[in-house]
Amino acid sequence: MKESLITYDYSLQAMQKQGDYIGEQIFNSFRTLNRNCILMIDTAIIRLRNKESSFYNEITNRYVVRVPVATRYLSSEFEPCLVSLNLSLPEDCKLLQKSIMQALQEIEPNEILLGKGRMVCGWLSCEENIVNLADYLGKVAIQQHDGKDVLLRYYDPAIMISLLSILDDWQQRRLLGPIEVWSFIDGDGQFINKINQSENQLRLSYTLSLSADNWRDINFAGIKNRVICNYRLANLSRERFSEPAVFKLLQQSLKRAVLYTFSDQEDLIKWGQCSINVAPEFYNHGFIKNLLEINSLSERGKFTQIISHITEQQWNEIRANIN
């Protein structure tokens, strides 16, 4: 993962520099496409934070289109909304830049650990009418699992980037539907431009045909976000692996944890941390394999208990010998 190293440190200086860069990228992209920029906001976050937001107040003073997700279960105040920005207008360019800075402020690791959520979902390009787009986004958000409706909060950037490591190309095209480009900021402050490799058309079916393995991996999303947030906090002042690289690593590693029948949240978090901080396949080291095999033959204790007596010197030896 050497090619995927990040140095973004969430400082005000870094935020301003990255905000200017992202603003230029979005502006140039939409100017080339000759489209309005569609800003997507998760209004449920305002309820979660339970406080006023000047940025959100400015949004609500505009014409907004609600995305009707889970209308049978949620009231409209919890629905995301879309705002169309004409980037030939100075006031809309200012709102775009405010949304970028808002998004960068929301990804500060301590804010994420406090559970404050992310209000800015991203910036969308779509030839389709914005009302039709909202309808599609709402319908594809509901997926069937074991005969029940499940809200797939793909519009949360932390969920979206995890989904991109789970869904195959066909499923990704189904998810994006009429969207040409979905742009967002990941948890490392990096600009992600997801291009839809399809005809960008509305569809009559909204199912992503999620398999049992897909659902298992989707359920790992919260675990992965906890692991990577802790990883960032421990490495703010030095190079670290990128969010997509870490998610890809954890996707494979957590599957192995399940094979060893670990399911406790803290066990899975610790397992994920070992994959990043020790080695991606730390569990294949002879010493660790022996501990895991002994555990599988006995009472099957917690992973955190199994490794609790491993010294730092032993971990260093595992790091040195695993590759």
C-alpha contacts under 8 A as a table, 3 or more apart, distances in Angstrom:
res1	aa1	res2	aa2	distance
1	M	4	S	5.37
1	M	5	L	7.38
1	M	241	F	6.91
1	M	245	A	6.77
2	K	5	L	6.12
2	K	241	F	7.73
4	S	241	F	5.59
4	S	242	S	5.35
4	S	245	A	6.61
5	L	239	E	5.88
5	L	240	R	5.23
5	L	241	F	4.59
5	L	242	S	5.66
6	I	188	D	7.36
6	I	239	E	5.47
6	I	240	R	5.22
6	I	241	F	5.91
6	I	242	S	5.62
7	T	236	L	7.65
7	T	237	S	7.48
7	T	238	R	6.31
7	T	239	E	5.02
7	T	240	R	6.69
8	Y	14	A	6.70
8	Y	188	D	6.42
8	Y	189	G	6.72
8	Y	236	L	7.65
9	D	14	A	6.70
9	D	236	L	5.35
9	D	237	S	6.43
10	Y	14	A	6.05
10	Y	15	M	6.02
10	Y	108	E	6.21
10	Y	189	G	7.74
11	S	14	A	5.15
11	S	15	M	6.02
12	L	15	M	4.97
12	L	16	Q	6.11
13	Q	16	Q	5.28
13	Q	17	K	6.22
14	A	17	K	5.17
14	A	18	Q	6.00
15	M	18	Q	5.18
15	M	19	G	5.85
15	M	101	M	7.46
15	M	104	L	6.49
15	M	105	Q	7.81
15	M	189	G	7.95
16	Q	19	G	4.98
16	Q	20	D	6.22
16	Q	101	M	7.69
17	K	20	D	5.35
17	K	21	Y	6.39
18	Q	21	Y	5.03
18	Q	22	I	6.07
18	Q	189	G	7.37
19	G	22	I	5.22
19	G	23	G	5.98
19	G	97	Q	7.44
19	G	100	I	6.13
19	G	101	M	6.00
19	G	104	L	7.47
20	D	23	G	5.15
20	D	24	E	6.25
21	Y	24	E	5.26
21	Y	25	Q	6.31
22	I	25	Q	4.99
22	I	26	I	6.15
22	I	100	I	7.46
22	I	191	F	6.44
23	G	26	I	5.28
23	G	27	F	6.03
23	G	96	L	7.48
23	G	97	Q	6.12
23	G	100	I	7.04
24	E	27	F	5.15
24	E	28	N	6.04
25	Q	28	N	5.37
25	Q	29	S	6.07
26	I	29	S	5.08
26	I	30	F	6.23
27	F	30	F	5.48
27	F	31	R	6.08
27	F	87	L	7.03
28	N	31	R	5.05
28	N	32	T	6.13
29	S	32	T	5.24
29	S	33	L	6.29
30	F	33	L	4.91
30	F	34	N	5.74
30	F	35	R	5.57
30	F	36	N	6.80
30	F	37	C	6.47
30	F	87	L	7.85
30	F	125	S	7.49
31	R	34	N	4.99
31	R	35	R	6.92
31	R	87	L	7.74
35	R	86	N	7.94
35	R	125	S	6.73
35	R	126	C	7.43
35	R	127	E	7.34
36	N	84	S	6.15
36	N	85	L	5.49
36	N	86	N	5.00
36	N	87	L	6.76
36	N	125	S	7.16
37	C	84	S	5.83
37	C	85	L	4.97
37	C	86	N	6.51
37	C	87	L	7.13
37	C	123	W	6.28
37	C	124	L	6.09
37	C	125	S	5.98
38	I	82	L	6.27
38	I	83	V	5.54
38	I	84	S	4.51
38	I	85	L	6.00
38	I	123	W	5.42
38	I	124	L	4.88
38	I	125	S	6.34
38	I	126	C	7.93
39	L	82	L	5.61
39	L	83	V	5.08
39	L	84	S	6.29
39	L	85	L	7.14
39	L	96	L	7.89
39	L	120	V	7.95
39	L	121	C	7.72
39	L	122	G	6.06
39	L	123	W	4.66
39	L	124	L	6.41
40	M	80	P	6.95
40	M	81	C	5.76
40	M	82	L	4.68
40	M	83	V	6.53
40	M	120	V	6.43
40	M	121	C	5.32
40	M	122	G	5.52
40	M	123	W	6.23
40	M	124	L	7.47
41	I	80	P	5.48
41	I	81	C	5.34
41	I	82	L	6.48
41	I	119	M	5.55
41	I	120	V	4.89
41	I	121	C	5.46
41	I	122	G	7.52
42	D	45	I	6.02
42	D	78	F	7.81
42	D	79	E	6.88
42	D	80	P	4.30
42	D	81	C	6.59
42	D	118	R	7.43
42	D	119	M	4.81
42	D	120	V	6.38
42	D	121	C	6.47
42	D	155	Y	7.88
42	D	156	D	7.67
43	T	46	I	5.57
43	T	47	R	7.37
43	T	77	E	6.93
43	T	78	F	5.87
43	T	79	E	6.19
43	T	80	P	5.28
43	T	81	C	6.96
43	T	119	M	6.55
44	A	47	R	5.30
44	A	48	L	6.38
44	A	77	E	6.91
44	A	78	F	4.39
44	A	79	E	6.51
44	A	80	P	7.09
44	A	119	M	7.90
45	I	48	L	4.79
45	I	49	R	6.12
45	I	116	K	7.39
45	I	117	G	6.13
45	I	118	R	6.74
45	I	119	M	5.63
46	I	49	R	5.25
46	I	50	N	5.97
46	I	51	K	6.73
46	I	52	E	7.50
46	I	53	S	7.54
46	I	119	M	7.52
47	R	50	N	4.92
47	R	51	K	7.54
47	R	78	F	7.80
48	L	116	K	7.08
48	L	117	G	7.89
49	R	116	K	6.14
52	E	57	N	7.92
53	S	56	Y	5.17
53	S	57	N	6.12
54	S	57	N	4.99
54	S	58	E	6.21
55	F	58	E	5.17
55	F	59	I	6.42
55	F	98	K	7.46
55	F	99	S	7.74
55	F	102	Q	7.85
56	Y	59	I	4.90
56	Y	60	T	6.25
57	N	60	T	5.17
57	N	61	N	6.43
58	E	61	N	5.29
58	E	62	R	7.08
59	I	62	R	5.47
59	I	64	V	7.65
59	I	83	V	7.58
60	T	63	Y	7.21
60	T	64	V	6.82
62	R	83	V	7.45
63	Y	83	V	6.74
64	V	81	C	6.17
64	V	82	L	5.62
64	V	83	V	5.09
64	V	84	S	7.80
65	V	81	C	5.39
65	V	82	L	5.07
65	V	83	V	6.64
65	V	130	I	7.49
65	V	131	V	6.64
65	V	134	A	7.03
66	R	76	S	7.40
66	R	79	E	6.25
66	R	80	P	6.02
66	R	81	C	4.31
66	R	82	L	6.35
66	R	134	A	6.74
67	V	79	E	5.83
67	V	80	P	5.34
67	V	81	C	5.39
67	V	82	L	7.16
67	V	134	A	4.70
67	V	135	D	6.28
67	V	137	L	6.55
67	V	138	G	5.30
68	P	71	T	5.84
68	P	76	S	7.33
68	P	79	E	6.21
68	P	80	P	7.76
68	P	134	A	7.05
68	P	135	D	6.40
68	P	137	L	7.86
68	P	138	G	4.77
68	P	139	K	7.48
69	V	74	L	7.57
69	V	79	E	6.19
69	V	80	P	7.80
69	V	137	L	7.62
69	V	138	G	4.19
69	V	139	K	6.52
69	V	141	A	6.31
69	V	142	I	7.22
69	V	151	L	7.73
70	A	73	Y	5.38
70	A	74	L	5.80
70	A	138	G	7.25
70	A	139	K	7.95
70	A	141	A	7.76
70	A	142	I	6.70
70	A	151	L	6.87
71	T	74	L	5.37
71	T	75	S	6.61
71	T	76	S	7.57
74	L	78	F	6.37
74	L	79	E	7.48
75	S	78	F	5.89
75	S	79	E	7.18
76	S	79	E	5.12
81	C	134	A	7.97
82	L	130	I	7.77
82	L	134	A	7.31
84	S	130	I	7.88
85	L	92	D	5.45
85	L	93	C	7.62
85	L	96	L	7.50
86	N	89	L	5.81
86	N	92	D	5.92
86	N	93	C	7.64
87	L	90	P	7.08
87	L	92	D	5.74
87	L	93	C	5.31
88	S	92	D	7.69
88	S	93	C	7.52
89	L	92	D	5.38
89	L	93	C	6.37
90	P	93	C	5.06
90	P	94	K	6.29
91	E	94	K	5.09
91	E	95	L	6.37
92	D	95	L	5.01
92	D	96	L	6.17
93	C	96	L	5.00
93	C	97	Q	6.32
94	K	97	Q	5.15
94	K	98	K	6.20
95	L	98	K	4.96
95	L	99	S	6.13
96	L	99	S	5.14
96	L	100	I	6.38
97	Q	100	I	5.07
97	Q	101	M	6.33
98	K	101	M	5.19
98	K	102	Q	6.03
99	S	102	Q	4.97
99	S	103	A	6.12
99	S	120	V	6.77
100	I	103	A	5.10
100	I	104	L	6.31
101	M	104	L	5.04
101	M	105	Q	6.16
102	Q	105	Q	5.17
102	Q	106	E	6.28
102	Q	120	V	7.13
103	A	106	E	5.20
103	A	107	I	6.75
103	A	118	R	7.11
103	A	119	M	7.34
103	A	120	V	5.46
103	A	185	I	7.08
104	L	107	I	5.60
104	L	108	E	7.39
104	L	185	I	7.49
104	L	189	G	6.30
105	Q	108	E	6.03
106	E	111	E	6.73
106	E	112	I	7.32
106	E	116	K	7.92
106	E	117	G	7.24
106	E	118	R	5.74
106	E	119	M	7.73
107	I	111	E	6.89
107	I	112	I	6.31
107	I	118	R	7.32
107	I	186	D	7.91
107	I	187	G	5.47
107	I	188	D	7.56
107	I	189	G	7.28
108	E	111	E	5.38
108	E	112	I	6.39
108	E	187	G	7.91
109	P	112	I	5.01
109	P	113	L	6.20
109	P	229	C	5.84
109	P	230	N	7.86
109	P	232	R	7.05
109	P	233	L	6.44
110	N	113	L	5.07
110	N	114	L	6.27
110	N	233	L	7.84
111	E	114	L	5.15
111	E	115	G	6.70
111	E	116	K	5.99
111	E	117	G	7.92
112	I	115	G	5.18
112	I	116	K	5.88
112	I	117	G	6.29
112	I	229	C	7.53
113	L	116	K	7.70
113	L	226	R	7.65
113	L	229	C	7.21
118	R	121	C	7.10
118	R	156	D	6.95
118	R	157	P	7.73
121	C	155	Y	5.71
121	C	156	D	5.59
121	C	157	P	5.80
121	C	184	F	6.64
122	G	155	Y	7.92
122	G	157	P	7.49
122	G	182	W	6.86
122	G	183	S	5.49
122	G	184	F	4.36
122	G	185	I	7.24
123	W	182	W	6.06
123	W	183	S	5.10
123	W	184	F	6.36
124	L	179	I	6.79
124	L	180	E	7.54
124	L	181	V	5.82
124	L	182	W	4.76
124	L	183	S	6.22
125	S	179	I	5.94
125	S	180	E	5.40
125	S	181	V	5.17
125	S	182	W	6.63
126	C	129	N	7.90
126	C	130	I	7.98
126	C	133	L	7.81
126	C	178	P	6.33
126	C	179	I	4.80
126	C	180	E	5.45
126	C	181	V	7.39
126	C	200	N	7.88
127	E	178	P	7.56
127	E	179	I	7.70
127	E	180	E	7.79
128	E	132	N	6.72
128	E	133	L	6.29
128	E	178	P	6.70
128	E	201	Q	7.99
129	N	132	N	5.35
129	N	133	L	6.20
130	I	133	L	4.88
130	I	134	A	6.12
131	V	134	A	5.12
131	V	135	D	6.31
132	N	135	D	5.05
132	N	136	Y	6.32
133	L	136	Y	5.16
133	L	137	L	6.20
133	L	178	P	7.10
133	L	179	I	7.97
134	A	137	L	5.11
134	A	138	G	6.13
135	D	138	G	5.21
135	D	139	K	6.29
136	Y	139	K	5.22
136	Y	140	V	6.13
136	Y	177	G	7.62
136	Y	202	L	7.14
136	Y	206	Y	7.89
137	L	140	V	5.45
137	L	141	A	6.27
138	G	141	A	5.33
138	G	142	I	7.34
139	K	142	I	5.79
139	K	206	Y	6.39
140	V	143	Q	6.90
140	V	175	L	6.61
140	V	206	Y	4.93
140	V	207	T	6.71
140	V	208	L	7.92
141	A	151	L	5.65
141	A	152	L	4.99
141	A	153	R	6.51
141	A	154	Y	7.05
142	I	149	D	6.08
142	I	150	V	5.51
142	I	151	L	4.82
142	I	152	L	6.02
143	Q	149	D	5.76
143	Q	150	V	5.29
143	Q	151	L	6.57
143	Q	152	L	6.73
143	Q	207	T	6.29
143	Q	208	L	7.34
144	Q	147	G	5.92
144	Q	148	K	5.42
144	Q	149	D	4.86
144	Q	150	V	5.99
144	Q	207	T	7.85
145	H	148	K	5.30
145	H	149	D	6.49
145	H	150	V	6.58
145	H	215	W	8.00
153	R	156	D	5.87
153	R	159	I	6.67
153	R	160	M	7.99
154	Y	157	P	7.21
154	Y	159	I	5.34
154	Y	160	M	4.85
154	Y	163	L	7.34
155	Y	159	I	7.10
155	Y	160	M	6.19
156	D	159	I	5.27
156	D	160	M	6.07
157	P	160	M	4.86
157	P	161	I	6.14
157	P	184	F	6.66
157	P	185	I	7.08
157	P	186	D	6.43
158	A	161	I	5.73
158	A	162	S	6.56
158	A	186	D	6.94
158	A	187	G	7.12
158	A	225	N	7.24
159	I	162	S	5.12
159	I	163	L	6.10
159	I	221	A	6.67
160	M	163	L	5.02
160	M	164	L	6.29
161	I	164	L	5.14
161	I	165	S	6.85
161	I	186	D	7.37
161	I	244	P	6.93
162	S	165	S	5.40
162	S	166	I	6.67
162	S	218	I	7.71
162	S	221	A	6.38
162	S	244	P	7.77
162	S	247	F	6.45
163	L	166	I	4.89
163	L	167	L	5.84
163	L	218	I	7.08
164	L	167	L	5.69
164	L	168	D	7.92
164	L	172	Q	7.23
165	S	244	P	7.58
165	S	247	F	6.98
165	S	248	K	6.03
165	S	251	Q	7.63
166	I	214	N	6.60
166	I	217	D	6.83
166	I	218	I	7.49
166	I	251	Q	7.90
167	L	170	W	7.86
167	L	171	Q	5.54
167	L	172	Q	5.96
167	L	214	N	7.35
168	D	171	Q	5.32
168	D	172	Q	6.21
169	D	172	Q	5.10
169	D	173	R	6.25
170	W	173	R	5.19
170	W	174	R	6.30
171	Q	174	R	5.00
171	Q	175	L	6.12
171	Q	208	L	5.46
171	Q	209	S	7.52
172	Q	175	L	5.01
172	Q	176	L	6.26
172	Q	196	N	7.72
173	R	176	L	5.31
173	R	177	G	6.00
173	R	196	N	6.04
173	R	197	Q	6.54
173	R	198	S	6.15
174	R	177	G	5.17
174	R	206	Y	7.28
174	R	207	T	7.73
174	R	208	L	6.29
175	L	206	Y	7.89
175	L	208	L	6.81
176	L	179	I	5.36
176	L	180	E	7.83
176	L	182	W	7.98
176	L	196	N	6.52
176	L	200	N	7.80
177	G	196	N	7.98
177	G	200	N	5.61
177	G	201	Q	5.79
177	G	202	L	5.76
177	G	203	R	6.76
178	P	199	E	7.56
178	P	200	N	3.86
178	P	201	Q	4.27
178	P	202	L	5.19
179	I	182	W	6.87
179	I	196	N	6.70
179	I	200	N	5.65
179	I	201	Q	7.81
180	E	195	I	6.10
180	E	196	N	5.30
180	E	200	N	5.86
181	V	193	N	6.67
181	V	194	K	5.62
181	V	195	I	4.52
181	V	196	N	5.92
182	W	193	N	6.03
182	W	194	K	5.09
182	W	195	I	6.50
182	W	196	N	7.83
183	S	191	F	7.23
183	S	192	I	5.58
183	S	193	N	4.45
183	S	194	K	6.01
184	F	191	F	6.07
184	F	192	I	5.34
184	F	193	N	6.72
185	I	188	D	7.79
185	I	189	G	5.71
185	I	190	Q	5.48
185	I	191	F	4.79
185	I	192	I	5.85
186	D	189	G	5.48
186	D	190	Q	5.45
186	D	191	F	6.64
186	D	192	I	6.80
186	D	243	E	7.20
187	G	190	Q	7.30
187	G	243	E	6.82
188	D	242	S	6.95
188	D	243	E	6.56
196	N	200	N	7.07
197	Q	200	N	7.99
198	S	201	Q	7.99
203	R	206	Y	6.90
207	T	210	L	7.84
210	L	213	D	7.96
210	L	214	N	5.58
210	L	215	W	6.68
211	S	214	N	4.95
211	S	215	W	6.39
212	A	215	W	5.19
212	A	216	R	6.24
213	D	216	R	5.05
213	D	217	D	6.20
214	N	217	D	5.16
214	N	218	I	6.06
215	W	218	I	4.92
215	W	219	N	6.11
216	R	219	N	5.21
216	R	220	F	6.67
217	D	220	F	5.09
217	D	221	A	7.08
217	D	251	Q	7.00
218	I	221	A	5.45
219	N	222	G	6.97
220	F	223	I	5.22
220	F	224	K	6.14
220	F	251	Q	7.99
220	F	254	L	7.80
221	A	224	K	5.15
221	A	225	N	6.19
222	G	225	N	5.16
222	G	226	R	6.28
223	I	226	R	5.24
223	I	227	V	6.26
223	I	265	Q	7.03
223	I	268	L	6.89
223	I	269	I	5.86
224	K	227	V	5.10
224	K	228	I	6.13
224	K	247	F	6.71
224	K	250	L	6.76
224	K	269	I	7.47
224	K	272	G	7.40
225	N	228	I	5.26
225	N	229	C	5.98
226	R	229	C	5.22
226	R	230	N	6.28
226	R	269	I	7.09
227	V	230	N	5.38
227	V	231	Y	6.16
227	V	269	I	5.82
227	V	270	K	7.94
227	V	272	G	6.32
227	V	273	Q	6.01
228	I	231	Y	4.81
228	I	232	R	6.11
228	I	243	E	7.32
228	I	246	V	7.23
229	C	232	R	5.17
229	C	233	L	6.37
230	N	233	L	5.18
230	N	234	A	6.33
231	Y	234	A	5.24
231	Y	235	N	6.32
231	Y	273	Q	7.56
232	R	235	N	5.07
232	R	236	L	5.72
232	R	240	R	7.47
233	L	236	L	5.54
235	N	238	R	5.45
235	N	239	E	6.99
235	N	240	R	6.40
236	L	239	E	7.81
241	F	245	A	6.42
241	F	246	V	6.39
242	S	245	A	5.27
242	S	246	V	6.18
243	E	246	V	5.13
243	E	247	F	6.03
244	P	247	F	5.13
244	P	248	K	6.14
245	A	248	K	5.21
245	A	249	L	6.25
246	V	249	L	5.02
246	V	250	L	6.06
246	V	276	I	7.50
247	F	250	L	5.09
247	F	251	Q	5.94
248	K	251	Q	5.12
248	K	252	Q	6.79
249	L	252	Q	5.62
249	L	253	S	6.28
249	L	275	S	7.70
249	L	280	P	6.68
250	L	253	S	4.85
250	L	254	L	5.74
250	L	272	G	6.12
250	L	275	S	7.24
251	Q	254	L	5.77
251	Q	255	K	6.72
252	Q	255	K	5.48
252	Q	256	R	6.96
253	S	256	R	5.36
253	S	257	A	6.66
253	S	271	W	7.98
253	S	272	G	6.93
253	S	275	S	6.84
253	S	280	P	7.01
253	S	281	E	7.07
254	L	257	A	4.87
254	L	258	V	6.41
254	L	268	L	6.98
254	L	271	W	7.38
254	L	272	G	6.73
255	K	258	V	5.24
255	K	259	L	6.51
256	R	259	L	5.02
256	R	260	Y	6.60
257	A	260	Y	5.21
257	A	261	T	6.60
257	A	262	F	5.63
257	A	263	S	7.86
257	A	268	L	7.04
257	A	271	W	7.13
258	V	261	T	4.74
258	V	262	F	5.24
258	V	263	S	6.48
259	L	262	F	7.48
260	Y	292	L	7.56
260	Y	296	S	7.20
262	F	267	D	6.67
262	F	268	L	6.94
262	F	302	K	7.20
262	F	303	F	7.06
263	S	267	D	6.95
263	S	268	L	6.60
264	D	267	D	5.19
264	D	268	L	6.30
264	D	302	K	7.76
265	Q	268	L	5.20
265	Q	269	I	6.18
266	E	269	I	5.02
266	E	270	K	6.10
266	E	304	T	7.59
267	D	270	K	5.20
267	D	271	W	6.06
267	D	302	K	6.53
267	D	303	F	5.34
267	D	304	T	5.68
268	L	271	W	4.93
268	L	272	G	6.08
269	I	272	G	5.11
269	I	273	Q	6.20
270	K	273	Q	5.01
270	K	274	C	6.26
270	K	303	F	7.80
270	K	304	T	6.77
271	W	274	C	5.19
271	W	275	S	6.47
271	W	303	F	7.51
272	G	275	S	5.09
272	G	276	I	6.59
273	Q	276	I	5.23
273	Q	277	N	5.87
273	Q	278	V	7.87
274	C	277	N	5.14
274	C	278	V	5.08
274	C	279	A	6.68
274	C	280	P	7.59
274	C	282	F	6.97
275	S	278	V	5.78
275	S	279	A	4.99
275	S	280	P	4.17
275	S	281	E	6.29
275	S	282	F	6.18
276	I	279	A	5.92
276	I	280	P	5.95
278	V	282	F	6.39
278	V	315	W	7.04
278	V	316	N	7.88
278	V	318	I	7.42
278	V	319	R	5.50
279	A	282	F	4.84
279	A	319	R	6.21
279	A	322	I	7.14
281	E	284	N	5.65
281	E	285	H	7.67
281	E	322	I	7.78
282	F	285	H	5.66
282	F	288	I	7.29
282	F	318	I	7.39
282	F	319	R	7.80
282	F	322	I	6.75
283	Y	288	I	5.53
283	Y	289	K	5.83
284	N	288	I	6.86
284	N	289	K	5.86
284	N	322	I	7.65
285	H	288	I	5.46
285	H	289	K	5.99
285	H	318	I	6.76
285	H	321	N	7.80
285	H	322	I	5.80
286	G	289	K	5.04
286	G	290	N	6.05
287	F	290	N	5.30
287	F	291	L	6.56
287	F	318	I	7.97
288	I	291	L	5.13
288	I	292	L	6.22
289	K	292	L	5.09
289	K	293	E	6.05
290	N	293	E	5.16
290	N	294	I	6.15
291	L	294	I	5.24
291	L	295	N	6.20
291	L	306	I	7.02
292	L	295	N	5.06
292	L	296	S	6.17
292	L	306	I	7.80
293	E	296	S	5.05
293	E	297	L	6.41
294	I	297	L	5.31
294	I	298	S	6.39
295	N	298	S	5.16
295	N	299	E	6.58
295	N	300	R	5.01
295	N	301	G	6.53
295	N	306	I	7.70
296	S	299	E	7.22
296	S	300	R	5.38
297	L	300	R	7.21
301	G	305	Q	6.79
301	G	306	I	6.92
302	K	305	Q	5.25
302	K	306	I	6.35
303	F	306	I	4.95
303	F	307	I	6.40
304	T	307	I	5.61
304	T	308	S	5.96
305	Q	308	S	5.03
305	Q	309	H	7.90
306	I	309	H	7.37
307	I	310	I	5.42
310	I	314	Q	6.20
310	I	315	W	6.92
311	T	314	Q	5.15
311	T	315	W	6.38
312	E	315	W	4.99
312	E	316	N	6.16
313	Q	316	N	5.06
313	Q	317	E	6.31
314	Q	317	E	5.02
314	Q	318	I	6.25
315	W	318	I	5.00
315	W	319	R	6.22
316	N	319	R	5.02
316	N	320	A	6.21
317	E	320	A	5.06
317	E	321	N	6.11
318	I	321	N	5.23
318	I	322	I	5.74
319	R	322	I	5.67
319	R	323	N	7.55
320	A	323	N	6.96
